[in-house]
Amino acid sequence: MAEAEGSGFEDRKPKSDEARSAFTAPRGIAAESPEDEQPTSEFTVPEGLAALPVEPEGSAFAAPATYSAQHSPPAYTPGMGAGFPGSRMKESPWQDRMRVMLRMPVDVRPVAEPVQKSESGPAVGRVLDLTLRIGELLLAGGEGAEDVEAAMFAVARSYGLDRCEPTVTFTLLSITHQPSLVDDPVSANRTVRRRGTDYTRLAAVFRLVDDISAHEVEISLEEAYRRLAEIRRNRHPYPGWVLTAAAGLLAGAASTLVGGGVTVFFCAVLGAVLGDRLAWFCAGRGLPEFYQFVVAAMPPAAIGVALKIAEIDVRASAVITGGLFALLPGRALVAAVQDGLTGFYITASARLLEVMYLFIGIIVGVLVVIYVGLQFGAEPNPDEVLQIPSRPILQILASMVLVFTFAILLQQERSTVLIVTLNGGVAWVTFGALRAAELPPVPSTAIAAGLVGLFGQLFSRYRFASALPYVTAAIGPLLPGSATYYGLLSIAENRLDAGLASLTNAAAIALAIAVGVNLGSETSRLFMRIPGAESAAKRRAAKRTRGF
């Protein structure tokens, strides 16, 4: 037994003469004592005390022997009362962690630790394909380019693909993986050809990415593909007739918001329903979205002009304004400005161009009807548009109905509709209070939109979900419907200076909404501690900036 131990010890010794210590005694000089040949440490355990058990040799990065994940203290989780949904409190949402790493250079990013283990190693092609399909659903659902890149980065790192670079533009997604500096890179891309608004599907994709990037959940590639296929096959949460009714109620609530009565409410509902059905008909025939907006804007304008021709003593301009509220592309505008502020200028430019085309489509549809009405003797009163009576309680209720119906049109989950309705009500109350204090419309709108972005970001972080379902519908009451209609009416009456000035004011209000929402979101992140952000303290600036 002793010989075996001795031979084993000798096998572990280095064979080369170069391994000898430089302080070995020269040949011919005997050591003074055996202890001098093998000096002992001054921290040797004294005689009479039992030595601690020696741990077996292992990696320096292995967890200590006294550590056990099973006996670690439980994490804090919020209560389930007061109607608020529960959530898993983790170190931080994957959006924030991935955003921090995306803003760091590739050579200083921490090495990826695969969350989803695989004995045979990651299947690079399938992981890249899964990553692109997830990014496609997020981008098609209206998510910002930076959040799409963060999701793609999280999926790739979770399956063990380090040194990945996702790239997102308006219609093209690509990702490149290079295993090392000497290996050939592997690239894949995918084109987004269809975009639709379905926040229920968007929330399901966020949950999938959250589970993939979570250490406590094990999801294989096959399971991830299966869940992704189920998300694609899922039907919308609301049938078509509910969406049409929601569009009508949205227009009716908007007409009440700008001073309409009962008759105006029902006329606005009828005009929006007809416009929605005509737009669906054009979409079914394959007409571009520009013409769909032209057609959808005509029925509310026609009903408003008809009321004026019939000389019915109602606020006919409110009917047209309500129809405009239902059509203004606030969602696309917020996404465009968000992409621009985060450094995705190509995507931001494409989205702003899309917003411009849709806005021009609305202008064309309304102007055609107003011009025809003027030829038949309709005499709209321009001053009536901007003279909105003050009815605080009724306007607050109308704003909340508008947000509620807007959330249904966005196909949101039922659990988020109430929260975003309250968020929109708070925004309108804030805007009304600032306007009562005689603050100009643009800064009042920006402050109210900032609260929408702040609360929306906090709600989304509480549930580890996207912020869009908590923000987009809430900005509905702030959209510049009255200023837009006043500008169109002035242009139709050949008062170009007043019309262009009003349309410019409407554009300024729309940009104030988008900037306010983004600023509120960034303000909420400012007070959140993100693990890993300390290593990127010098890279806190947005992407592709000088990085001060």
C-alpha positions in Angstrom: 0.0 0.0 0.0 2.8 2.4 0.9 4.6 1.5 -2.3 1.5 2.3 -4.4 1.1 5.6 -2.6 4.7 6.4 -3.2 4.6 5.5 -6.8 1.5 7.6 -7.3 3.2 10.6 -5.7 6.3 10.2 -7.8 4.1 10.1 -11.0 2.7 13.5 -10.1 6.1 15.1 -9.7 7.6 16.9 -12.7 10.3 14.9 -14.6 12.3 17.9 -15.9 15.3 19.2 -14.1 14.1 22.7 -14.8 11.3 22.1 -12.2 13.9 22.2 -9.3 13.8 25.1 -7.0 16.5 27.7 -7.4 17.1 27.5 -3.6 18.1 23.8 -3.6 21.3 23.1 -1.8 24.3 22.7 -4.1 25.9 19.3 -4.5 28.4 18.3 -1.9 26.7 20.3 0.9 24.5 18.3 3.2 21.4 19.7 4.6 21.4 20.5 8.2 18.3 18.5 9.1 15.5 16.7 7.3 13.2 19.6 8.3 15.3 22.0 6.3 14.7 20.1 3.1 10.9 20.3 3.5 10.2 23.6 5.3 6.8 23.9 6.9 4.5 26.9 6.8 4.2 29.2 9.8 0.5 28.6 9.6 0.8 24.8 10.2 -1.8 23.5 12.7 -0.1 23.0 16.1 0.4 19.6 17.5 -2.6 18.3 19.5 -5.2 20.0 17.3 -7.1 18.1 14.7 -6.5 19.3 11.2 -9.4 20.3 9.0 -10.4 17.8 6.3 -8.6 18.5 3.1 -10.8 19.3 0.1 -10.1 17.4 -3.1 -8.3 19.3 -5.8 -10.5 21.0 -8.3 -11.1 24.2 -10.3 -10.4 27.5 -8.7 -13.8 28.7 -9.9 -15.8 25.9 -8.3 -18.3 26.8 -5.6 -17.0 26.4 -2.0 -17.8 23.2 -0.2 -19.9 25.1 2.4 -22.2 26.5 -0.3 -25.5 24.9 -1.2 -28.0 26.4 -3.5 -30.7 24.3 -2.0 -30.2 25.9 1.4 -29.9 29.5 0.2 -32.3 32.0 1.7 -35.5 32.5 -0.3 -35.9 35.6 -2.4 -38.5 38.2 -1.6 -41.6 38.1 -3.6 -44.3 40.8 -3.5 -47.7 40.2 -2.1 -50.7 39.0 -4.2 -53.2 41.4 -2.8 -54.8 44.6 -4.0 -55.5 43.2 -7.4 -51.8 43.4 -8.5 -50.4 40.4 -10.4 -47.7 38.4 -8.8 -44.2 38.1 -10.3 -40.9 36.3 -9.8 -38.4 38.7 -8.3 -35.1 37.9 -10.0 -31.8 39.8 -10.1 -33.2 42.1 -12.9 -35.2 41.7 -16.1 -33.4 40.2 -19.0 -34.1 43.4 -21.1 -31.9 45.5 -18.7 -29.1 43.0 -18.4 -28.9 42.4 -22.2 -29.2 46.1 -22.9 -26.1 46.8 -20.7 -24.1 44.1 -22.5 -25.2 45.3 -26.0 -23.8 48.7 -25.2 -20.4 47.3 -24.3 -17.7 46.4 -26.8 -17.5 42.7 -27.8 -14.0 42.2 -26.3 -15.0 43.4 -22.8 -18.3 41.6 -22.5 -18.5 38.9 -19.8 -18.2 35.3 -21.1 -21.6 33.8 -21.7 -22.7 31.1 -19.2 -25.2 28.8 -20.9 -28.5 28.8 -19.0 -29.9 25.9 -21.1 -27.5 23.0 -20.8 -26.8 20.7 -23.7 -24.5 17.6 -23.5 -23.6 17.7 -27.2 -23.1 21.5 -27.3 -25.2 24.2 -28.9 -26.6 23.6 -32.4 -25.5 26.9 -33.9 -27.8 26.9 -36.9 -30.9 26.0 -35.0 -30.1 28.5 -32.2 -29.6 31.3 -34.7 -32.8 30.4 -36.5 -34.8 30.4 -33.2 -33.3 33.7 -32.3 -34.3 35.3 -35.6 -37.9 33.9 -35.4 -38.3 35.4 -31.9 -36.9 38.7 -33.1 -39.3 38.7 -36.1 -42.4 38.3 -33.9 -41.2 41.1 -31.6 -40.3 43.5 -34.4 -43.6 42.7 -36.3 -45.5 43.4 -33.1 -44.1 47.0 -32.8 -41.3 46.5 -30.3 -38.4 48.9 -30.3 -35.3 47.9 -32.2 -33.1 48.0 -29.0 -35.5 45.6 -27.1 -35.6 43.3 -30.1 -31.8 43.1 -30.2 -31.7 42.5 -26.4 -34.2 39.6 -26.8 -32.1 38.1 -29.6 -28.9 38.5 -27.6 -30.5 36.9 -24.5 -31.7 33.8 -26.4 -28.3 33.3 -28.1 -26.3 33.6 -24.9 -28.7 31.4 -23.0 -28.0 28.5 -25.4 -24.2 29.1 -25.1 -23.4 31.2 -28.2 -20.9 33.8 -27.2 -19.6 36.6 -29.4 -23.0 37.2 -31.1 -23.9 40.4 -32.8 -27.6 40.9 -33.6 -28.6 43.7 -36.0 -32.2 45.0 -36.4 -33.5 47.3 -39.1 -37.1 48.1 -40.1 -37.7 45.0 -42.2 -34.5 42.9 -41.8 -33.0 41.0 -38.9 -29.6 39.4 -38.9 -27.3 37.8 -36.4 -23.6 36.8 -36.6 -21.9 34.3 -34.4 -18.1 33.9 -34.4 -16.8 31.2 -32.0 -13.3 32.6 -31.8 -11.0 35.0 -33.6 -9.6 32.3 -35.8 -12.9 30.6 -36.7 -15.2 31.6 -39.6 -18.3 33.5 -38.5 -21.8 32.1 -39.0 -24.5 34.6 -40.2 -28.2 34.3 -40.7 -30.9 36.8 -41.5 -34.7 37.0 -41.8 -37.0 39.5 -43.4 -40.1 40.9 -41.7 -42.8 41.1 -44.4 -45.9 41.4 -42.4 -46.5 43.6 -39.3 -49.6 43.5 -37.1 -50.7 44.7 -33.8 -51.2 41.9 -31.3 -49.9 42.7 -27.8 -51.1 39.3 -26.5 -48.7 37.6 -28.8 -46.0 40.1 -27.9 -46.5 39.3 -24.2 -46.3 35.5 -24.9 -43.0 36.0 -26.8 -41.6 38.0 -23.8 -42.6 35.2 -21.5 -40.8 32.7 -23.7 -37.6 34.8 -23.8 -37.9 35.2 -20.0 -38.1 31.5 -19.5 -35.2 30.8 -21.9 -33.0 33.2 -20.0 -34.0 32.0 -16.5 -31.7 29.6 -14.6 -34.5 27.8 -12.8 -36.4 26.9 -16.0 -35.0 24.3 -18.4 -36.2 24.7 -22.0 -34.6 22.6 -24.8 -34.5 23.8 -28.4 -37.4 21.5 -29.3 -39.5 22.9 -26.5 -38.7 26.4 -27.5 -39.7 25.7 -31.1 -42.9 24.1 -29.9 -43.9 27.1 -27.8 -43.0 29.5 -30.6 -45.3 27.5 -33.0 -48.1 27.7 -30.4 -47.7 31.5 -30.1 -47.9 31.8 -33.9 -51.1 29.7 -34.1 -52.9 31.4 -31.2 -56.0 33.2 -32.2 -56.6 36.8 -31.3 -58.2 37.3 -27.9 -61.1 39.4 -29.3 -63.3 38.5 -32.2 -63.7 40.9 -35.2 -67.1 42.4 -34.1 -65.5 43.3 -30.7 -62.7 45.2 -32.5 -65.2 47.0 -34.7 -67.3 48.0 -31.7 -64.2 49.1 -29.8 -63.2 51.4 -32.8 -66.7 53.0 -32.7 -66.6 53.5 -28.9 -63.1 55.0 -29.2 -64.3 57.6 -31.7 -67.4 58.3 -29.6 -65.3 58.8 -26.4 -62.9 61.1 -28.3 -65.8 63.2 -29.6 -67.1 63.6 -26.0 -63.6 64.5 -25.0 -63.6 67.5 -27.3 -67.0 68.7 -26.4 -69.6 66.6 -28.3 -73.0 65.6 -26.9 -75.1 62.5 -27.2 -76.0 62.9 -30.8 -72.4 63.6 -31.7 -71.3 60.5 -29.8 -73.6 58.2 -31.8 -72.7 59.8 -35.1 -69.0 59.4 -34.3 -69.5 55.7 -33.4 -71.4 55.2 -36.7 -68.7 56.9 -38.7 -65.8 55.0 -37.1 -67.6 51.6 -37.5 -68.2 52.3 -41.2 -64.6 53.4 -41.7 -63.3 50.3 -39.9 -65.4 48.0 -42.1 -64.3 49.8 -45.3 -60.7 49.5 -44.2 -61.1 45.7 -43.6 -62.7 45.4 -47.0 -59.7 47.1 -48.6 -57.3 45.0 -46.7 -59.0 41.9 -47.8 -58.6 43.0 -51.4 -54.8 43.5 -50.9 -54.8 47.3 -51.1 -51.8 49.0 -49.4 -52.2 50.5 -45.9 -52.1 54.0 -47.3 -55.4 53.5 -49.1 -56.9 51.8 -46.1 -56.3 54.9 -44.1 -57.7 57.1 -46.8 -60.9 55.1 -46.9 -61.2 54.8 -43.1 -61.0 58.6 -42.7 -63.9 59.3 -45.1 -67.0 58.1 -43.2 -66.5 60.2 -40.1 -65.7 63.2 -42.2 -68.8 62.6 -44.4 -71.1 62.3 -41.4 -69.7 65.5 -39.9 -70.2 67.4 -43.2 -73.7 66.0 -43.5 -74.6 67.3 -40.1 -73.4 70.7 -41.1 -75.3 70.7 -44.4 -78.5 69.6 -42.6 -77.9 72.5 -40.2 -78.4 70.3 -37.2 -77.4 72.3 -34.1 -74.7 69.9 -32.9 -70.9 70.1 -32.7 -70.2 68.5 -36.1 -66.5 69.1 -35.9 -66.3 66.7 -32.9 -67.5 63.9 -35.1 -64.6 64.3 -37.5 -62.1 64.9 -34.6 -63.3 61.7 -32.9 -62.7 59.7 -36.2 -59.2 61.2 -36.3 -58.4 60.0 -32.8 -59.2 56.4 -33.9 -56.8 56.7 -36.9 -53.7 58.7 -35.7 -50.7 56.3 -35.7 -49.5 57.1 -32.2 -48.0 53.6 -31.7 -45.7 53.9 -34.7 -44.7 57.4 -33.8 -43.6 56.4 -30.3 -41.6 53.5 -31.6 -40.0 55.7 -34.3 -38.9 58.3 -31.8 -37.7 55.7 -29.3 -35.5 54.1 -32.0 -34.1 57.4 -32.9 -33.2 58.3 -29.3 -31.5 54.9 -28.7 -29.3 55.2 -31.8 -31.2 53.1 -34.4 -31.4 55.9 -36.9 -32.1 53.8 -40.0 -35.1 52.1 -38.3 -36.3 55.4 -36.8 -36.2 57.0 -40.3 -38.1 54.2 -41.9 -40.8 54.3 -39.1 -41.1 58.1 -39.3 -41.6 57.7 -43.1 -44.3 55.1 -42.4 -46.0 57.5 -40.0 -45.8 60.3 -42.6 -47.4 58.2 -45.2 -50.3 57.1 -42.9 -50.8 60.7 -41.8 -50.9 61.9 -45.4 -53.5 59.2 -46.1 -55.7 60.5 -43.3 -55.3 64.0 -44.6 -56.2 63.0 -48.1 -59.4 61.2 -46.9 -60.6 64.1 -44.8 -59.7 66.8 -47.2 -61.5 65.2 -50.1 -64.7 65.0 -48.0 -64.4 68.5 -46.6 -63.8 69.9 -50.1 -66.9 68.2 -51.5 -68.9 69.4 -48.5 -67.8 73.0 -49.2 -69.0 72.7 -52.7 -72.5 71.7 -51.4 -72.7 74.7 -49.1 -71.4 73.2 -45.8 -70.0 76.1 -43.7 -67.9 74.7 -40.9 -67.0 77.0 -38.1 -63.2 76.9 -37.5 -63.4 78.5 -34.1 -65.7 75.8 -32.9 -62.9 73.2 -33.2 -60.5 74.8 -30.7 -63.2 76.0 -28.2 -63.6 72.9 -26.1 -65.9 73.3 -23.1 -64.5 72.3 -19.7 -66.4 69.3 -18.3 -63.8 67.7 -16.0 -65.7 64.6 -14.7 -67.2 63.7 -18.1 -63.9 64.2 -19.9 -62.0 62.0 -17.4 -64.6 59.2 -17.9 -64.4 59.7 -21.7 -60.6 59.6 -21.6 -60.7 56.3 -19.7 -63.2 54.8 -22.1 -60.9 55.9 -25.0 -57.9 54.1 -23.4 -60.0 51.0 -22.6 -61.2 50.7 -26.2 -57.7 51.5 -27.6 -56.3 48.6 -25.5 -58.8 46.2 -27.0 -57.9 47.4 -30.5 -54.3 46.6 -29.7 -55.3 43.0 -28.8 -53.9 43.4 -25.2 -54.3 40.7 -22.6 -57.3 41.2 -20.3 -55.1 41.4 -17.2 -53.4 44.6 -18.6 -56.5 46.5 -19.8 -57.5 47.8 -16.4 -53.9 48.9 -15.5 -53.4 50.8 -18.8 -56.9 52.4 -18.4 -55.9 53.8 -15.0 -52.6 55.0 -16.5 -54.4 56.9 -19.2 -56.7 58.5 -16.7 -53.8 59.7 -14.7 -52.2 61.1 -17.8 -55.4 63.0 -18.8 -55.9 64.4 -15.3 -52.3 65.6 -15.3 -52.7 67.2 -18.7 -56.0 68.9 -17.7 -54.4 70.3 -14.5 -51.4 71.7 -16.3 -53.7 73.3 -19.0 -55.8 74.8 -16.2 -52.6 76.3 -14.9 -52.2 78.0 -18.3 -49.2 75.9 -19.3 -48.8 75.7 -23.1 -50.1 72.5 -24.8 -46.7 71.1 -25.9 -45.0 71.0 -22.5 -48.2 69.9 -20.8 -48.5 67.0 -23.2 -44.8 66.1 -22.7 -45.2 66.0 -18.9 -48.3 63.9 -19.0 -46.7 61.5 -21.5 -43.6 61.3 -19.3 -45.8 60.0 -16.5 -47.3 57.5 -18.9 -43.8 56.2 -19.8 -42.7 56.2 -16.1 -45.7 54.2 -14.8 -45.7 51.9 -17.8 -42.1 51.0 -17.4 -42.6 50.3 -13.7 -45.6 48.1 -14.4 -43.7 46.2 -17.0 -40.7 45.7 -14.7 -43.1 44.4 -12.0 -44.4 41.7 -14.4 -41.1 41.2 -16.4 -43.0 42.0 -19.6 -42.9 44.5 -22.4 -43.8 48.1 -21.6 -45.8 48.7 -24.8 -49.1 47.2 -23.4 -48.9 49.6 -20.5 -48.0 52.7 -22.5 -49.4 52.8 -26.1 -53.1 52.9 -25.2 -52.6 55.3 -22.4 -51.4 58.1 -24.7 -54.6 57.9 -26.7 -56.3 61.0 -25.1 -53.2 63.1 -25.6 -53.1 62.6 -29.4 -53.5 65.9 -31.4 -56.9 65.3 -33.0 -58.3 68.8 -32.7 -55.1 70.5 -34.0 -55.0 68.1 -36.9 -58.6 68.7 -38.0 -58.3 72.5 -37.6 -55.2 72.4 -39.9 -57.1 70.3 -42.5 -60.1 72.6 -42.4 -58.0 75.7 -42.8 -56.2 74.2 -45.8 -59.6 73.3 -47.4 -60.7 76.9 -47.0 -57.5 78.1 -48.7 -56.0 79.5 -45.4 -52.7 77.8 -45.9 -50.7 79.7 -43.3 -53.1 78.9 -40.5 -53.5 75.3 -41.7 -49.8 74.6 -41.9 -49.2 76.3 -38.5 -51.9 74.1 -36.9 -50.5 70.9 -38.5 -47.0 71.9 -37.3 -48.5 72.3 -33.8 -50.0 68.9 -34.1 -46.7 67.4 -35.1 -45.0 69.1 -32.2 -47.6 67.7 -29.8 -47.1 64.2 -31.3 -43.3 64.5 -30.9 -43.8 65.7 -27.3 -45.8 62.6 -26.6 -43.1 60.3 -28.0 -40.2 62.1 -26.3 -42.1 62.2 -23.0 -42.9 58.5 -23.1 -39.2 57.7 -23.8 -38.0 60.1 -21.2 -40.3 58.6 -18.6 -39.1 55.1 -19.4 -35.4 56.1 -19.1 -36.1 57.9 -15.9 -37.5 54.7 -14.4 -34.3 52.9 -15.4 -32.2 55.6 -13.9 -33.2 54.5 -10.4 -33.0 50.8 -11.0 -29.8 48.9 -10.1 -28.8 46.6 -12.9 -26.3 43.8 -12.1 -23.4 44.1 -14.4 -23.9 47.8 -15.0 -20.8 48.6 -12.9 -18.6 47.0 -15.4 -20.2 49.1 -18.1 -20.1 52.4 -16.2 -18.0 54.0 -18.9 -20.4 52.9 -21.6 -23.7 54.2 -20.3 -24.4 56.4 -23.4 -26.6 55.2 -26.1 -25.3 53.0 -28.9 -23.1 54.5 -31.6 -22.5 57.7 -29.7 -19.2 59.1 -28.4 -19.9 57.5 -25.0 -19.3 60.3 -22.6 
